[in-house]
Amino acid sequence: MRDLAYLLDGLRCSVCLGGNTLWLDLAAGLVECRECGQGALIDPDHDEEEL
């Protein structure tokens, strides 16, 4: 089985300022900091509006 969680290398958590601690979980639609536990949901179906 393929793992659907990817390390977001080079990014920093805006809450705890931990570097290289953000993980993207595609199956759950979630970005999570493994240091402090802060998470953010993503909406993969959201289309960007053209200006």
Protein Blocks (a to p, Z undefined) as FASTA:
>chain_A
ZZfbdcdehiacfklopghkaccdfknopacdfknopacdddfkbccddZZ
